[in-house]
Amino acid sequence: MTAETTGNDPGVAGASAGAEVRWLGGRFWGVSESIVASLTPRIGGETELQTVDLLRSAQDAQSEDCEPDYEGLPQGASTSTHMLAGAVAGIMEHCLMFPIDCVKTRMQSLQPDPAARYRNVMDALRRIVATEGIWRPLRGLNATAIGAGPAHALYFASYEKIKKTLSDVIHPGANSHLANGAAGCVATLLHDAAMNPAEVVKQRMQMYNSPYRGVLDCVRAVWQKEGPSAFYRSYTTQLTMNVPFQALHFMTYEYLQELLNPHRQYNPSSHMLSGALAGAIAAAATTPLDVCKTLLNTQESLTLSSLSSGQGAHRHISGLAHAFRTVYRLGGLRGFFKGVQARVIYQMPSTAISWSVYEFFKYGLTKHQHSKRRTQKMEAEM
């Protein structure tokens, strides 16, 4: 990967702004190329390796015009490439941002324990580590990692496929915001179906004084006490939140890419900035629904106790309407925006990481496949 030559074209100049970052990405890819190669099917044996060595100098001497540029690569990317890149991006995104996600879950509590009332994100992290141990903010991480891989593989693969199909119908040869939004909505249905059980387990383990010893203990306890439906109790709320979130997220990301990266080249700085802004806007707009989703997932004991006083026992909060009434009754309008700061702080780097890692692996895997096909073609001609 080499930097483009700058000129009077503002799009080319914008793309060259991330040249140094692309160079670093190229060096990283050079180190990890052997790993990527093992993820794609190999054809032939030792003879292929010898042929690649003989042809390497000739390939290096070729001009950039002879190599497929990034703008052409996504059309040649296979579904398996989108799934693999998406799975890696999802796991990295959730694992790196998990401590902030733990804080967000706690700050959305309607009736928090006095020892779990925090002023801001940094105060929460500092107190959690000081009073509960350095590993406490990572509790439930394994459940998230297990769910994030398949969920994001389905998410990105379906998004890419549906976006291309609808764009060809709505606006052939160009980007369609309607297609981007619709593709994001459908991708969310598949993502949340795979991720919702992991989300329930994760959030219950993140709460203050969580009674569960581990992921399996949590799964077993929820299954026995509340039944299998408990793992999907917040699914409709999750969709109600995530469908507009992802539609807004994808439309904003694609719009910013048109402005910052009009040639759609591999440009890490534009992917990172577009992802961060798209995530922040979508997160702030959908915080009220996220508060309701957290309440449905965690079934806070103190909240249930507050509702039960003078009205009989409340076994659990079920449904979006019930959750909305509960949040308004206990927190008023401000209750719908509990944890908004933590949510935005979480989503900005989260979506930036997700898009950066996804675009990097999609570019690298697809370029590797193109290079292999080109090598095979040159072998056949020889």
KAHUTA-V960287 format. One record per residue. N is the residue number from 1. RES is the residue in one small letter. SS is DSSP state (alpha for helix, beta for strand, coil for the rest). D_CENTER is the distance of its C-alpha to the mean C-alpha in Angstrom with 1 decimal. Layout:
BEGIN
n=N res=RES ss=SS d_center=D_CENTER
n=N res=RES ss=SS d_center=D_CENTER
END
This chain:
BEGIN
n=1 res=m ss=coil d_center=25.5
n=2 res=t ss=coil d_center=27.9
n=3 res=a ss=coil d_center=27.8
n=4 res=e ss=coil d_center=29.2
n=5 res=t ss=coil d_center=32.7
n=6 res=t ss=coil d_center=32.7
n=7 res=g ss=coil d_center=35.0
n=8 res=n ss=coil d_center=35.8
n=9 res=d ss=coil d_center=32.8
n=10 res=p ss=alpha d_center=30.4
n=11 res=g ss=alpha d_center=27.4
n=12 res=v ss=alpha d_center=28.4
n=13 res=a ss=alpha d_center=29.0
n=14 res=g ss=alpha d_center=25.6
n=15 res=a ss=alpha d_center=24.1
n=16 res=s ss=alpha d_center=26.5
n=17 res=a ss=coil d_center=25.3
n=18 res=g ss=coil d_center=22.4
n=19 res=a ss=alpha d_center=24.9
n=20 res=e ss=alpha d_center=25.1
n=21 res=v ss=alpha d_center=21.4
n=22 res=r ss=alpha d_center=21.5
n=23 res=w ss=alpha d_center=24.6
n=24 res=l ss=alpha d_center=22.8
n=25 res=g ss=alpha d_center=20.0
n=26 res=g ss=alpha d_center=22.9
n=27 res=r ss=alpha d_center=24.6
n=28 res=f ss=alpha d_center=21.6
n=29 res=w ss=alpha d_center=21.3
n=30 res=g ss=alpha d_center=25.0
n=31 res=v ss=alpha d_center=24.7
n=32 res=s ss=alpha d_center=22.0
n=33 res=e ss=alpha d_center=23.4
n=34 res=s ss=alpha d_center=25.4
n=35 res=i ss=alpha d_center=22.4
n=36 res=v ss=alpha d_center=20.8
n=37 res=a ss=alpha d_center=24.3
n=38 res=s ss=alpha d_center=24.4
n=39 res=l ss=coil d_center=21.4
n=40 res=t ss=coil d_center=23.3
n=41 res=p ss=coil d_center=26.7
n=42 res=r ss=coil d_center=29.7
n=43 res=i ss=coil d_center=33.0
n=44 res=g ss=coil d_center=36.2
n=45 res=g ss=coil d_center=37.1
n=46 res=e ss=alpha d_center=38.9
n=47 res=t ss=alpha d_center=40.3
n=48 res=e ss=alpha d_center=36.8
n=49 res=l ss=alpha d_center=36.2
n=50 res=q ss=alpha d_center=39.7
n=51 res=t ss=alpha d_center=39.2
n=52 res=v ss=alpha d_center=35.9
n=53 res=d ss=alpha d_center=37.7
n=54 res=l ss=alpha d_center=40.6
n=55 res=l ss=alpha d_center=38.5
n=56 res=r ss=alpha d_center=36.1
n=57 res=s ss=alpha d_center=38.6
n=58 res=a ss=alpha d_center=39.2
n=59 res=q ss=alpha d_center=35.5
n=60 res=d ss=alpha d_center=35.1
n=61 res=a ss=alpha d_center=38.1
n=62 res=q ss=coil d_center=36.6
n=63 res=s ss=coil d_center=35.7
n=64 res=e ss=alpha d_center=32.2
n=65 res=d ss=alpha d_center=33.4
n=66 res=c ss=alpha d_center=33.8
n=67 res=e ss=coil d_center=30.2
n=68 res=p ss=coil d_center=27.4
n=69 res=d ss=coil d_center=25.5
n=70 res=y ss=alpha d_center=21.7
n=71 res=e ss=alpha d_center=22.4
n=72 res=g ss=alpha d_center=24.0
n=73 res=l ss=alpha d_center=21.6
n=74 res=p ss=alpha d_center=18.8
n=75 res=q ss=alpha d_center=21.7
n=76 res=g ss=alpha d_center=22.7
n=77 res=a ss=coil d_center=19.4
n=78 res=s ss=coil d_center=19.7
n=79 res=t ss=alpha d_center=17.5
n=80 res=s ss=alpha d_center=17.4
n=81 res=t ss=alpha d_center=16.1
n=82 res=h ss=alpha d_center=13.2
n=83 res=m ss=alpha d_center=12.6
n=84 res=l ss=alpha d_center=13.1
n=85 res=a ss=alpha d_center=11.0
n=86 res=g ss=alpha d_center=8.0
n=87 res=a ss=alpha d_center=9.0
n=88 res=v ss=alpha d_center=9.6
n=89 res=a ss=alpha d_center=6.4
n=90 res=g ss=alpha d_center=4.6
n=91 res=i ss=alpha d_center=8.0
n=92 res=m ss=alpha d_center=8.4
n=93 res=e ss=alpha d_center=5.7
n=94 res=h ss=alpha d_center=7.1
n=95 res=c ss=alpha d_center=10.5
n=96 res=l ss=alpha d_center=11.1
n=97 res=m ss=coil d_center=10.5
n=98 res=f ss=alpha d_center=12.1
n=99 res=p ss=alpha d_center=15.5
n=100 res=i ss=alpha d_center=14.5
n=101 res=d ss=alpha d_center=12.9
n=102 res=c ss=alpha d_center=16.3
n=103 res=v ss=alpha d_center=18.2
n=104 res=k ss=alpha d_center=16.5
n=105 res=t ss=alpha d_center=17.5
n=106 res=r ss=alpha d_center=21.0
n=107 res=m ss=alpha d_center=21.5
n=108 res=q ss=coil d_center=20.9
n=109 res=s ss=coil d_center=23.8
n=110 res=l ss=coil d_center=26.6
n=111 res=q ss=coil d_center=29.4
n=112 res=p ss=coil d_center=28.3
n=113 res=d ss=coil d_center=30.7
n=114 res=p ss=alpha d_center=32.8
n=115 res=a ss=alpha d_center=31.4
n=116 res=a ss=alpha d_center=27.8
n=117 res=r ss=coil d_center=28.3
n=118 res=y ss=coil d_center=26.6
n=119 res=r ss=coil d_center=27.3
n=120 res=n ss=coil d_center=24.0
n=121 res=v ss=alpha d_center=20.9
n=122 res=m ss=alpha d_center=23.0
n=123 res=d ss=alpha d_center=25.8
n=124 res=a ss=alpha d_center=23.7
n=125 res=l ss=alpha d_center=22.4
n=126 res=r ss=alpha d_center=25.9
n=127 res=r ss=alpha d_center=27.6
n=128 res=i ss=alpha d_center=25.3
n=129 res=v ss=alpha d_center=25.9
n=130 res=a ss=alpha d_center=29.6
n=131 res=t ss=alpha d_center=30.4
n=132 res=e ss=alpha d_center=28.2
n=133 res=g ss=coil d_center=27.6
n=134 res=i ss=coil d_center=25.2
n=135 res=w ss=coil d_center=23.0
n=136 res=r ss=alpha d_center=22.8
n=137 res=p ss=alpha d_center=19.5
n=138 res=l ss=alpha d_center=17.9
n=139 res=r ss=coil d_center=19.5
n=140 res=g ss=coil d_center=17.4
n=141 res=l ss=alpha d_center=14.9
n=142 res=n ss=alpha d_center=16.2
n=143 res=a ss=alpha d_center=15.5
n=144 res=t ss=alpha d_center=11.8
n=145 res=a ss=alpha d_center=11.7
n=146 res=i ss=alpha d_center=13.8
n=147 res=g ss=alpha d_center=11.8
n=148 res=a ss=alpha d_center=8.2
n=149 res=g ss=alpha d_center=9.9
n=150 res=p ss=alpha d_center=11.6
n=151 res=a ss=alpha d_center=9.3
n=152 res=h ss=alpha d_center=6.7
n=153 res=a ss=alpha d_center=10.0
n=154 res=l ss=alpha d_center=11.4
n=155 res=y ss=alpha d_center=8.8
n=156 res=f ss=alpha d_center=9.0
n=157 res=a ss=alpha d_center=12.7
n=158 res=s ss=alpha d_center=13.8
n=159 res=y ss=alpha d_center=12.5
n=160 res=e ss=alpha d_center=14.3
n=161 res=k ss=alpha d_center=17.3
n=162 res=i ss=alpha d_center=17.8
n=163 res=k ss=alpha d_center=17.3
n=164 res=k ss=alpha d_center=19.9
n=165 res=t ss=alpha d_center=22.2
n=166 res=l ss=alpha d_center=22.4
n=167 res=s ss=alpha d_center=22.6
n=168 res=d ss=alpha d_center=25.6
n=169 res=v ss=alpha d_center=27.2
n=170 res=i ss=alpha d_center=26.6
n=171 res=h ss=coil d_center=26.9
n=172 res=p ss=coil d_center=27.9
n=173 res=g ss=coil d_center=27.2
n=174 res=a ss=coil d_center=25.1
n=175 res=n ss=coil d_center=21.8
n=176 res=s ss=coil d_center=21.8
n=177 res=h ss=alpha d_center=19.8
n=178 res=l ss=alpha d_center=20.9
n=179 res=a ss=alpha d_center=19.5
n=180 res=n ss=alpha d_center=16.1
n=181 res=g ss=alpha d_center=16.1
n=182 res=a ss=alpha d_center=17.6
n=183 res=a ss=alpha d_center=15.2
n=184 res=g ss=alpha d_center=12.2
n=185 res=c ss=alpha d_center=14.4
n=186 res=v ss=alpha d_center=15.2
n=187 res=a ss=alpha d_center=11.8
n=188 res=t ss=alpha d_center=11.0
n=189 res=l ss=alpha d_center=14.3
n=190 res=l ss=alpha d_center=13.4
n=191 res=h ss=alpha d_center=10.0
n=192 res=d ss=alpha d_center=11.8
n=193 res=a ss=alpha d_center=14.8
n=194 res=a ss=alpha d_center=13.4
n=195 res=m ss=alpha d_center=11.4
n=196 res=n ss=alpha d_center=14.2
n=197 res=p ss=alpha d_center=16.7
n=198 res=a ss=alpha d_center=14.6
n=199 res=e ss=alpha d_center=13.7
n=200 res=v ss=alpha d_center=17.4
n=201 res=v ss=alpha d_center=18.4
n=202 res=k ss=alpha d_center=16.1
n=203 res=q ss=alpha d_center=17.3
n=204 res=r ss=alpha d_center=20.8
n=205 res=m ss=alpha d_center=20.9
n=206 res=q ss=alpha d_center=19.5
n=207 res=m ss=coil d_center=22.4
n=208 res=y ss=coil d_center=25.6
n=209 res=n ss=coil d_center=28.2
n=210 res=s ss=coil d_center=26.0
n=211 res=p ss=coil d_center=28.7
n=212 res=y ss=coil d_center=26.7
n=213 res=r ss=coil d_center=27.5
n=214 res=g ss=coil d_center=24.4
n=215 res=v ss=alpha d_center=21.8
n=216 res=l ss=alpha d_center=24.5
n=217 res=d ss=alpha d_center=26.9
n=218 res=c ss=alpha d_center=24.4
n=219 res=v ss=alpha d_center=23.8
n=220 res=r ss=alpha d_center=27.6
n=221 res=a ss=alpha d_center=28.6
n=222 res=v ss=alpha d_center=26.4
n=223 res=w ss=alpha d_center=27.6
n=224 res=q ss=alpha d_center=31.2
n=225 res=k ss=alpha d_center=31.4
n=226 res=e ss=alpha d_center=29.2
n=227 res=g ss=coil d_center=28.9
n=228 res=p ss=alpha d_center=26.0
n=229 res=s ss=alpha d_center=25.3
n=230 res=a ss=alpha d_center=24.0
n=231 res=f ss=alpha d_center=20.7
n=232 res=y ss=alpha d_center=20.2
n=233 res=r ss=coil d_center=22.2
n=234 res=s ss=coil d_center=19.3
n=235 res=y ss=alpha d_center=17.9
n=236 res=t ss=alpha d_center=19.7
n=237 res=t ss=alpha d_center=18.8
n=238 res=q ss=alpha d_center=15.1
n=239 res=l ss=alpha d_center=15.5
n=240 res=t ss=alpha d_center=17.8
n=241 res=m ss=alpha d_center=15.2
n=242 res=n ss=alpha d_center=12.1
n=243 res=v ss=alpha d_center=14.1
n=244 res=p ss=alpha d_center=15.4
n=245 res=f ss=alpha d_center=12.2
n=246 res=q ss=alpha d_center=10.4
n=247 res=a ss=alpha d_center=13.8
n=248 res=l ss=alpha d_center=14.3
n=249 res=h ss=alpha d_center=10.9
n=250 res=f ss=alpha d_center=11.5
n=251 res=m ss=alpha d_center=15.2
n=252 res=t ss=alpha d_center=15.0
n=253 res=y ss=alpha d_center=12.9
n=254 res=e ss=alpha d_center=15.4
n=255 res=y ss=alpha d_center=18.3
n=256 res=l ss=alpha d_center=17.6
n=257 res=q ss=alpha d_center=17.4
n=258 res=e ss=alpha d_center=20.8
n=259 res=l ss=alpha d_center=22.2
n=260 res=l ss=alpha d_center=20.9
n=261 res=n ss=coil d_center=20.6
n=262 res=p ss=coil d_center=23.0
n=263 res=h ss=coil d_center=23.8
n=264 res=r ss=coil d_center=20.2
n=265 res=q ss=coil d_center=20.9
n=266 res=y ss=coil d_center=18.7
n=267 res=n ss=coil d_center=18.5
n=268 res=p ss=alpha d_center=16.0
n=269 res=s ss=alpha d_center=17.3
n=270 res=s ss=alpha d_center=16.7
n=271 res=h ss=alpha d_center=13.1
n=272 res=m ss=alpha d_center=12.5
n=273 res=l ss=alpha d_center=14.7
n=274 res=s ss=alpha d_center=13.6
n=275 res=g ss=alpha d_center=9.9
n=276 res=a ss=alpha d_center=11.3
n=277 res=l ss=alpha d_center=13.9
n=278 res=a ss=alpha d_center=12.0
n=279 res=g ss=alpha d_center=9.8
n=280 res=a ss=alpha d_center=13.1
n=281 res=i ss=alpha d_center=15.1
n=282 res=a ss=alpha d_center=13.1
n=283 res=a ss=alpha d_center=12.7
n=284 res=a ss=alpha d_center=16.5
n=285 res=a ss=alpha d_center=17.5
n=286 res=t ss=coil d_center=16.1
n=287 res=t ss=alpha d_center=17.1
n=288 res=p ss=alpha d_center=20.2
n=289 res=l ss=alpha d_center=18.4
n=290 res=d ss=alpha d_center=16.0
n=291 res=v ss=alpha d_center=19.3
n=292 res=c ss=alpha d_center=20.8
n=293 res=k ss=alpha d_center=18.0
n=294 res=t ss=alpha d_center=18.4
n=295 res=l ss=alpha d_center=22.2
n=296 res=l ss=alpha d_center=22.0
n=297 res=n ss=alpha d_center=20.0
n=298 res=t ss=alpha d_center=22.1
n=299 res=q ss=coil d_center=25.5
n=300 res=e ss=coil d_center=26.8
n=301 res=s ss=alpha d_center=30.3
n=302 res=l ss=alpha d_center=31.7
n=303 res=t ss=alpha d_center=30.5
n=304 res=l ss=alpha d_center=32.1
n=305 res=s ss=alpha d_center=35.2
n=306 res=s ss=alpha d_center=35.4
n=307 res=l ss=alpha d_center=35.2
n=308 res=s ss=alpha d_center=37.8
n=309 res=s ss=coil d_center=40.5
n=310 res=g ss=coil d_center=43.3
n=311 res=q ss=coil d_center=41.4
n=312 res=g ss=coil d_center=41.4
n=313 res=a ss=coil d_center=38.6
n=314 res=h ss=coil d_center=35.0
n=315 res=r ss=coil d_center=33.5
n=316 res=h ss=coil d_center=30.0
n=317 res=i ss=coil d_center=28.2
n=318 res=s ss=coil d_center=27.2
n=319 res=g ss=coil d_center=25.8
n=320 res=l ss=alpha d_center=24.2
n=321 res=a ss=alpha d_center=27.7
n=322 res=h ss=alpha d_center=28.8
n=323 res=a ss=alpha d_center=25.8
n=324 res=f ss=alpha d_center=26.4
n=325 res=r ss=alpha d_center=30.1
n=326 res=t ss=alpha d_center=29.5
n=327 res=v ss=alpha d_center=27.3
n=328 res=y ss=alpha d_center=29.8
n=329 res=r ss=alpha d_center=32.8
n=330 res=l ss=alpha d_center=31.6
n=331 res=g ss=alpha d_center=29.8
n=332 res=g ss=alpha d_center=31.0
n=333 res=l ss=alpha d_center=29.0
n=334 res=r ss=alpha d_center=27.7
n=335 res=g ss=alpha d_center=26.2
n=336 res=f ss=coil d_center=23.6
n=337 res=f ss=coil d_center=22.2
n=338 res=k ss=coil d_center=22.3
n=339 res=g ss=coil d_center=19.5
n=340 res=v ss=alpha d_center=18.5
n=341 res=q ss=alpha d_center=18.8
n=342 res=a ss=alpha d_center=16.6
n=343 res=r ss=alpha d_center=13.9
n=344 res=v ss=alpha d_center=14.1
n=345 res=i ss=alpha d_center=14.4
n=346 res=y ss=alpha d_center=11.3
n=347 res=q ss=alpha d_center=9.1
n=348 res=m ss=alpha d_center=10.8
n=349 res=p ss=alpha d_center=10.2
n=350 res=s ss=alpha d_center=6.7
n=351 res=t ss=alpha d_center=5.8
n=352 res=a ss=alpha d_center=8.7
n=353 res=i ss=alpha d_center=7.8
n=354 res=s ss=alpha d_center=4.7
n=355 res=w ss=alpha d_center=7.4
n=356 res=s ss=alpha d_center=10.2
n=357 res=v ss=alpha d_center=9.6
n=358 res=y ss=alpha d_center=8.9
n=359 res=e ss=alpha d_center=12.0
n=360 res=f ss=alpha d_center=13.9
n=361 res=f ss=alpha d_center=13.9
n=362 res=k ss=alpha d_center=14.5
n=363 res=y ss=alpha d_center=17.3
n=364 res=g ss=alpha d_center=18.7
n=365 res=l ss=alpha d_center=18.8
n=366 res=t ss=alpha d_center=20.3
n=367 res=k ss=alpha d_center=22.7
n=368 res=h ss=alpha d_center=23.9
n=369 res=q ss=alpha d_center=24.5
n=370 res=h ss=alpha d_center=26.4
n=371 res=s ss=alpha d_center=28.4
n=372 res=k ss=alpha d_center=29.4
n=373 res=r ss=alpha d_center=30.6
n=374 res=r ss=alpha d_center=32.5
n=375 res=t ss=alpha d_center=34.1
n=376 res=q ss=alpha d_center=35.2
n=377 res=k ss=alpha d_center=36.6
n=378 res=m ss=alpha d_center=38.6
n=379 res=e ss=alpha d_center=39.9
n=380 res=a ss=alpha d_center=41.1
n=381 res=e ss=alpha d_center=42.9
n=382 res=m ss=coil d_center=44.5
END
